[in-house]
Amino acid sequence: MPQVYPQHQPVQQQQSQGSMVPPFSPVQPTSNAYGQPAYPPQQQYQPGLPPTVNPSSTYGFLCGPLLRYQNMDLHQGSWLGSVMMVSKPNPQGQQGPAPVLTWSDGQSPHPQHVTGQAIDGYNQSIFWRFSLVIPQDPHATKKITYSINGGPSYWFFIAGRSESFRWMFYSCNGFSSSTDSVALGGANPLWNDALAKHTEQPYHVMIGGGDQLYCDSILEEPEMKEWLGGTIPEREKAICKPHWIVAIEKYYFNRYCTWFSQGTYGQALAAIPTVNMWDDHDTIDGYGSYPESTMKSSVMTTLGAVSRRFYLLFQHHTTPSLVPHHGFFSAGTGENILCSLGPSTSMLVLDARSERTKNMVCSDQTYDLAFAKMYQEIPQGTRHMLVQIGVPIAYPRLVFAENLMGSVGNVLGNLTGAKSVVNKINGEPELLDDLNDHWTAKAHKQERNKFITRLQNFANERKIRITFISGDVHCAGVGRFTAKISPPEKDPQLMYQVISSAIVNEPPPEGVIRLLHFQDKVHILEGRVKTYEDMYPMFTQDVNGQTLQMDKLLPRRNYSHGKFNHHTGGLEITIFAENVRGGPEHTPGGDRGTKGYVIHVPRLEA
């Protein structure tokens, strides 16, 4: 029998044969709601003595290695992170000794050994987590070489104690169901470009801004078609059947193992430590922005619970019960992150999906906790703070489309050719969930403005420049909040919204970009100081040098990177846009490189 997930009608909970853990809740569980698998005690190794390394054949691996950055121990001068490996099922059903990760910084006389911790299992596959604590060099970047069970060597780079991180940001790392991936040259071109830049000057961290994989195709599974075969009221009342749960678990597990192992992206996950946050497609298109009756249905609740389980495992190397020990904070639901990117920069990664409803992005309790931690934990001397949120907080409004969408159908889609008319889940206009997702939607306007004002007050009090980094919208752009104080170094209201999306998925049609440019105008936010909001004319030239009339949003695949400028005290962020679309993958000329567009984010002076 499959693992039974909590439903909105009482059902008897049972243990799944394919899962090695008791049932868990889609919301933050109590401390005893998610037990750990019972594995034999692991051999304890004495410091300085190498363990008995098992041959690679002892554990074949389905997925990994996957690197994750957690934080810095600023007092000890240590880098904290982890590696995840997913083992293949053992045909005999027997587990051998735990695998061992060996790492070296090329400076210490002896390599270090870390025994894997089995934190979860699925269908006899085991999730092995290797916890890493690595001393930093006082000044310079250090190369760390590692291997597992004497297998292939991999390496990554950690910043020195006095060094600011060089970071890379990406989002929308997959294809929508209607996208012609071959015409775009496949998923590799921009990842090839990013790894080439990583080779020239290593990235210390890779920030995933949401939609690290696309799981919309789950609706094509036979079991989900069975559910969709009912009327909308029948779908909302249906209890998720046991064989549906089995299919959902199998889908997400296989989807992660495949997407996180293939192509240049799989190489990047083994070479650059990640900090990730999910968005809707990590579960299913629009998750969180459907009506309450849809979101609370048994099947949608199960989709959320199962996707969260594997999201935490593959993207964060943790489980619900281990979350508090692995660098997250929560007001009850969701996993938020506050971490250091070196002495000059901190980063808040806000979970804007777990608590989301049609009328709320995050709860007041989450905002209060986030700001309390920012005031208490961000060190003095910090100059910049990145705020990573999946959906841009500064973006052209489409209020007219919101007003018309519910009554006359998919107006925006019909005008632009952007999407099909209705979605499969509840029959609403296809783009309505996208509009409801946006911070600029009417339902989120008050929450959005309060969040912006609190950030501006924090910036003014701590003299820390705030910069948003987001994805979601499949184009590049830069939004701007400013009080128009000169010089900009004196303006605490000045906050840039860097939009970098998508690294893999297809850009929107020209009609959408034209409509968004038509809707863009200056908005005024009344607060401590009057703030003006607009989209910055960033793209006066296309990648081929042609002059662009629509210069605020660029519909080309892209990613970005950033670094602290020690001479100016500012951040330099570059959006790399794909030079030429198309060209079949693995053919000459398939990769055409990128053109960089630089944003100079000034420091904030006292």
N, C-alpha and C positions, 0 to 999 in steps of 0.2 A: 504493500500500500504506500502511496506517496505521503510525504510530509503534509500535514494539514495546516493551513494558514488561517489565522483568525478571520472570521467572517462577521458580518453585521447581523447575522442570525445565529443562535447558539448551535454549535455542532461539536461532536466529540472529537477531540484532538488525538491524532494517532502518529506514530513514528513512521517515517518513510524508510523503505529499504535502500533507496538510492541516496539517502542523506545520512550523515553520521552524527547528527546533532538533533536535539529536541526541537519542538516548534518554537518559533519566535514571532514577535509582533512587528507590523510595519511601522509602528511608532516606537519611540525610544523605550526599550524594555526596562523592567526592574532588574536588579543585579542578579537575580536567580532565574530569569526568564529564558536565558539562552545558555545552556550548559556547554561545556567543551567536550570534544570527543575523548573517550577514555583510551589512551594509548599506553603501551608498556613504558615503564620508566626508562629514560634515556641515559646512556653512559655519561658520566661527568668526567671532563678532562681537566687535568692539572695545568695551570698556567705555564706557558713556555714549552710544554711537551706537545708534539703534534699528535692528533688523534689518528686512529686507524682509519684511513680514508678508503671507503668502499669503491670498487670499480664503478665506472659510469653506468655499466649495465644493471647495477643494482636498482637504480631508479631511472627509468626513461621519463622524459619530461614532455608534457603536452604543451606547456606554455611557460615562457620565461627564458632568462631572468628578467624581472621587472624591477626597476629601481625607483625608490621613493625618497624624497627629502622631507624630513619632519621639522627640524629646527636646529638652532645653534644653542649649545650650552655656553653662554657668554662668559660665565665665571670660570669654567674649566678650559675654555678654548677648544671645545670639541664639536664635531659635526655629528648630528644624529640622523639616522635614516634606516632604511631596510631594503631587503631584496626578497622578492616572492618568486617561488617556483611551484608549478602544479605538476604533480607526478602522474604518469600514466597508470591506469588500473593494473594491479597485479593479478595475473590470471589465476594464481593459486589462492588469492585472497589473503596472503600473508605479508606482513610488513617487516622489512629488515630494519637495521639500525638507521637512525636519522641521518640524512645527508649532512655534509659538512662544507661550509664555505670557507675558503682560504683567501685572505687578502694581504697585500703588501703595498707600502708606500715608497718602496725603493730606498728608504733611509734607515729604517729599523733593521737590526741584524737578523731578526727572525720574523717570518710571516705569522700572521694572526689567524686563529681558527675560530669559527662560529658554528655552533650546532643548530640545525634547523628546528623550529618549533612547529608542530602540527597544530594549526589553529582551526581547521575545518576540513570536511571531506565531502565529496559527491561521487556516487557510483564507483567507489573504491579508489578514486583519485584523491590525493591528499594535497592540501594547500600548506606548503612549507614556508614559514617566515623566518628570515635571518635578520636579527637586529644588529645594527652597526653603530658603534661609537668610535669615531676616528679623530685623534688629535690633529688640530690644524697647525700648519706652519705659521709662525708669527706674522709673516708678510706676504708670501707668494702662494700662488696656486700649486696644489699638489696632485699628482697623478696617482690614482689608486687602481691597482690591477687585482682582479679577483677571478676565482674559478670555483666550481662546485664539484665535489667528488673527483677532483683531478681531471675534469673535463676541459672544454675550451676556455681560453683566457678572454676576459672582457676588461674594460677599464672605463673609469669616469674621473672627473676632476672636482676637487673641493677648494673653495676660496681660502686664502690666508685670513688670519684674525683681523688684520687691518685693511682687508680688501673687500670692496663691494662686489656683489654678485653680478655677473653677466647673465641675463635671463632671456629666455625665448618664450613667446606666447603664441598659442594657436587655438583654434576652435573649429567646430563643424567638420570633424574628421571622418567623413563617410559620405555615401551617396544616398540621396532620396530615391524612392522606388521608381520614379519616372525619369531619372537622370540617365543619359547615355554616357556611361563611364569611359567607354572606349574613345568616343569623340573628344573627351577631355584629356586623354593621355593617361588615364588610370589614376591611382592614388599616389604614385611615387614622386612625380616631378618636383613638387615643392618640398617634400621631405628630403629628396636628393640635394636640393639647394640648401636646405637648413643644415644637413649634416656636412656639406662642403664648408659652410661658414663655421660650423663647430670644429672642424679640422683645422681651420686657419686660426681661430681664437676660441677656445673651448667655452661652452655655456656651462654655468654652474647649476642651473635649474631650468626645467621646462615646465611651463604653467599651462595646464589644460583648462580652457575656459568654458567647457561644456560640450556635449555631443562628441565625446571622445570615440564613440561608435554609434551607429544608427541601428536601432532595434525595431523600426517600424514594420519590418517584414514578418514580425511575429504574427501579424494578422493574416498572413498567407498560410500559416500552419493549419492542417485539417481540423484540429480541435477548436481553433479560434474561428474558423469558418462555420463550424457547427454552432458556436455561440452567436455569431453575427447573423445566422440564418433566422433567428427569432426577431420579433418586432422590438422596437426600442423599449417599451415597457417590460417585455419578457426578458430582454438582456439585463435590465437594471434589477430585476427580481431574481434572476437565475443564481443558484448557488454554484460556485466553481467546483466542477466534478473532479473526482480523484484523477481520472486519466487526463483531464485538462491541466491539472497541477503538474503532473509528470511531464507533459509536453512543454509547459512554460519553463520549468526548471532546466530541462534538456536544452531548450532553445537558448536561454541566456548563457548557460555554461559553454555551450559549443560556440556561440557567437563571440564571446570574449576570447576563448582559446584560439579561434581562427584569426580574428581581426588583430589581436595583440601579438600575434606571432609572425605575421606575414609582411613581406615587403620592407621598404626602408623604415617604415614606422616601427616595426618590430625591432629593427636594429637600434633605432633611437631610444626605445624603452630600456634597452640594456646598457646604453652608453650615457644617458643624461638623466639624473634624478628628477622625478616629477612631483609637482603639487597640482592636484586635480580638483575640480568641482563639477558635479554633474548638471545637466540641463534636461529638457524634456525627452530628447531622442535617446538618451541613455536608458530610458524606460520605454517610452512610445511617444509619438508626435502629440504635443499638446498636453501631456500629463501634468495635472495640477490646475489647468485653466478651463476644464470642462465644468458644467453645472454640478452642484452638490450631489444630485441624485445619481449622476453618472460616476462621479469620483468615489462615492460610498458603496457602489455596487460590489458584489462579491468578486467578480472577475477583475475589475480594476484595482480593488484592494490587493488581490493576490499578485497581479502584475507589479504593483508598487513594492510589495514585500519581497518578492523573489528578485526583482531587479536591484533593489537596495542591498540584498544579501551579497550578490555577486559584484555589485559596484564597490562595496566596502572591501571585498576580498581582492579583486583585481586592481582597483585603482588606489586603494588606501592600505592594503595589507593588514586588514583588521576585521573584527566582527563586532556586532552590537555590544557585547559584554566587554570587549577590549578597547572600545573607542576612547574611554576616558584616559587610558594609559598611552595612547598613541598620538597625542598632540592636537586633540580636538576640544572644542567647548560647545555646550548645548544648553538651552533653556528648557529642554524637555524633548524636543523633536528636532532632528537635523544635526548635521556635523559641520561646524564652522571652524575656521583656522585663523590664528594670528601667529605669524612667524617672522623671523629676522632674515633679511637678505643682505646681511653685512652691517657694518657700523653706520652706514648712511641711510639705509632704507629698511622699512618694515612693510609687511603685506597683510591685509585683512582679506580673507577669502570667505565671502558670505554665501551660505547655503540658501539660495533664493528659490529652491524647488521643493524641499521636504515639507515646509509648512504652507506652501502656496495653495490658495483657493482662488476662485474667480474674483474675490474681493480683497485679497490680502496677499502680499509677497512674503513678509516675515512678521512675526508677532512682536508686540512691544517688548516682551520679555527678552527676546533675542537681541533687539537693538540695545536695550539697556545693558545687557551682559557684555555685548561687544564693546560699547563705549567705556564701560567700567574697566575692562581688560586693557583697552587702548591707553587710558589714562594711567593705569597702574603698571603696565608691563613694558610699554615701549620706552626704551632707554633715552635718557637725556643725550643730546647730540645727534639724534635722528633728524635727518633733513627732509626725507620724502616718505610718503606712505602710498603704496598701491592699494586700491580697493578693487578686487576682482569680483565682478558680478556677471552672470551669464548674459543677460539681456542689457543692452545699452540704456543708461539712465538719461542720456541726452540724445535725442533722435527726433526727426520730423514727426509731427502729430498727424494722425489720420482719423481725427474725430468724426469727420463727415462719413467716412466708411463705417465706423462703429455705429453711427446713428442709422445708416441705411441697411447695414448688413443683415440685421435680424429680421427685417420686414420684407425686403425685396430681393433677398438672395445674395449671391456672391458678387457684389458690385465691383470690388477691386479686381477680383479674378477675371471677370468679364471684360473690364477695361484694359487689362494689361496682359492677359493670357498667362497669368502666373500659376494658377493651380486649378484642379478639378473643382466642381461646384460644391459638393458636400462631402464631409468626411464619413468614414465607414462606421465610426463608433456610435454616434448619436444623431446623425443626420443633419447637423447644423452646417451652415456655410463653412467651407474648408478653411478659409483664412480667419474665421472669427476667433479660433483659439490662439492664433498668432497675434492678433490685435489685443486680445485679453492678456496675453503674456507681457506686453510692453508696460514699462513703468509710466509711460506717458498716456496710457489708457485712462479713461475717466475714473474707473473704479480704484485706481492706484494713485491718483494725483495727489491727494492729501498726504498719504504715507510717503510718497516720493519727496515732496517738498519738505516735509519734516526731517527726513533723513539727510537731505542736502544741507539744510540749515544747521543741523547738529554737526555735520562734518566741517562746515565752514567755521563754526564756533570753536571746534577742536583745533582746526588749523590755526586760527588766530591766537588761541591761548597757548598752544605748544610750539608755534612757529614751524609747523611741518606742512610741506606742500602736499596736497591730496591730488592723486591722478587715478582716474577710473580706467580699467582695462576690461573689455567685453568683446563678445562675438555675436553669434546667433543669426545675424541678418544677411550673411552671405555677400557682404561687400565691405570695403574699407572706408573709413571716415574718421573725422575728429570733431567732437562736440566741444563746446566751450561755455563755462560759466565765468563771468567777470563783473567786477564793480567798476571797471574802466578807470582804475587808479593807475597813475603813472609815477614811476616806472612799475612794470608788472611785478618786480621783486617785492613791492610794498603792498600788493593786493592779496589778502588772505582769501578773498572770494574766488580768485582765479583757480579753476579746476578744469583740466582737460579730460575729455572722454575719448580714449583711444579705442576705435572699433577695428578689430582685425578678424575677418571671417570671409570666406571659409578656406581652410588649407586644402581641402579635398573636394567638397561639394560644389555644385554648379552655381555661378553667380545668377542673380535674378535677371529677368528680361529687361530690355531697355525701357519698356513702358513703365515698369515699377520705379526705376531710378528717376525717370522724368517726372512721374507723379510725386515722388518724395521731394525732389527739388522744388517742384511747384508749391508744395505745402510748407516748405521751410520758411520761417520768419523769425524775427527776434521776439523772445518771450521774456517777461519780467517776473522775477520772483521777489516778493516783498519779504524782507527779513530784517536782521540787525542792520544790514546795509542793502540797498536795492541791488539786485543781481540781474544781469542781462545774460540770456542764454541764446546761443545760436549754433549753427554748424559752421565750422571754419573752412574757408575755400582752400583746401589742401592740395587739390589735384588740378592745377592749372594746365598741366601737360599729361597726356596719356603716356603709357610705357614706350610707345614708338616716337614720342616727341611731338605728336600732333596736339594743337591747342584744344582744350576741352571747355565747352560752354557750361556743362554741368560739372562743376569743379568741387563739389562737396562730398560726393559719394562715388567711389570707383568700383564698378562691377567686374572685378577680376579676382581670381583666387589669390590668397595672400596669407602671410603670417607676419609676426613682428619680433623684434628683440630690443632690449634696452640695457643701458649701463649708466652708472653715475660718472659725471664729469668732474674730476677733482679740481680742475682749474676754475670752473665757473660755479660749482656747487649745484648745478642743475642736472636733470635727467635728459639723456638723449635717447629717444625712442624712434626706431626706424620701422616703417611698414614696407615689407618686400612684396610687391605685386608681380604676378606672373606675366612674363613678357608676351607670350603668344598662346592663345588657347589651342587645344587640339594636338594632333599628332599621335598616332597609336603608340601605346606603351611598347618599349623594347625595340623601337625602330629608330633609325638615325634621325636626329632633329626632334625627337619626342620631347626632350627637355630643352627649354629655351632660356632658362635662367629667370632672374627677377630684376626689377628696377626698384631702388630704394627711395622712399619719401620720409624725410627726417622731421620729427617734431622736437623742438627745444623747449623743455619744461623748466622754467626758471626756478631758482631757489626762492624761499620765502624769508625775507630779512626781518629781524626783530624791530 
